[in-house]
Amino acid sequence: MTTACRNLKKVTHVLFDMDGVLLDSEVLYKRAISKIASRFGKVYTAEIRSKLLGSPERECSKIAVEEMKLPMSVDKFQLEFRRLAHSYMASVSLMPGARHLVTHLKTHKIPIAVATSSSRESYDLKTKDHKEFFCMFDHIVTGASDPEVKQGKPSPDIFLVCASRFPDSPCSEKCLVFEDAPNGVLAAVRAGMQVIMVPDENIPPEHTKEAHVVIKNLEEAPIEYFGLPPLKKL
């Protein structure tokens, strides 16, 4: 079911988060963190997960260690998390509806880009089997590796940098963002952009209120609300 705010404005450009929006990688991160936590008799709960979704790897590691009171340093957790997560990435797949939506926007010559908190190394690993798909985007911003992105989500930096790299540098109000995480939604709103949220099923409803539109999956994205060519149903 789609829920939407009133007074939506027309946009000209679309920005996508990657993990949990374009790639079904959040489940792999969950598996990696749960495995580390279980070694110490800890449980990686949905509540903790909602706090770190969309954050850069370093911040995720810090939150995980502090929230679960793990007897290890943030550095050690980050190294272990990275090792496990990367070992799972060979099996990452596209999210349902991602190819259809992105192809539709590309066909209609709508400028599109990716704004991910991942490092370039992580991005390359996760997308190695989907190069043709990611070639449809005008550009990719990898927040953890980009010197212009000073602060991670929920700060607006990554979306402002991403928008500035389109040839026509659109103003924020002309940009629509697709996000799955509360931190990402907040970052986009702080950047002055509108947001369609595709939340994880474990995210409490109160954490979706900042989004302009909330949907269950990309297949039902009501982009016509924002003046874009309507998406044909599969």
C-alpha positions, 0 to 999 in steps of 0.5 A: 500500500502506498502512502503519500504526503500532499503538495508534492512537487515536480522533479527532473532528476532521480537519485537512488540509495543502493543497499536495500533499494537497488541491491538486496544487500541489507540481508547480507549485512544482517547475516554478517552482524548477527554472526558476530553478535552470536559469538558473544551471546548477543542478538542483533535486533530489529530495533538496533538494525533500524538505528544503523540502516543507511549509515556509513560502515564506520558508524554502523560498526560503532553503533553495533558495538555500543548497542550490543555492548560487544567486548571488542573494539570498533576497529576489530568489529569493522574488519570482521564485519567487512570480511564476512559481508564481502564473503557473502556479496557474490550472491547479492541480487537486484531488488524486485522492480529495480531493473524495470524502474531504472530502465523506464527512467533511462528510456524517458531520458530522466537523469539518474544517479546513485548515492551510496554510503559504501566505499568504492571498493565495496561498491565494485564488489557488490556490483560486479555481476550487475555492471550492465545495470549500473552503467545506466546511471549518469554517475555514482557517488560512493560516500565512504570514499568520496572526499567531497562527502564530509559527513555520512547520512543523516547529514545531507552531504552525499545527496548534495554532492550527487546532485551537483555532479549532474551536468545541469546541477539541479536545485534540490527541490528538483531531485527525487530520492529513493531510500530504504533507511530512516537515516537516508530519508532524513539526509535527503529531507535535510538536503531539501529533496523529496523522498520515496521510501521503500522501508525494510519490513522491520522498520517501525511506522513512526520511522517512515514519517519523514518520507513524502511517499512510502511504498512496499516495493519499487514495482509500485513506485508512483513517480507520476506524483512527481511529474515523471512518466508513469511506470507501467505495471509489470 
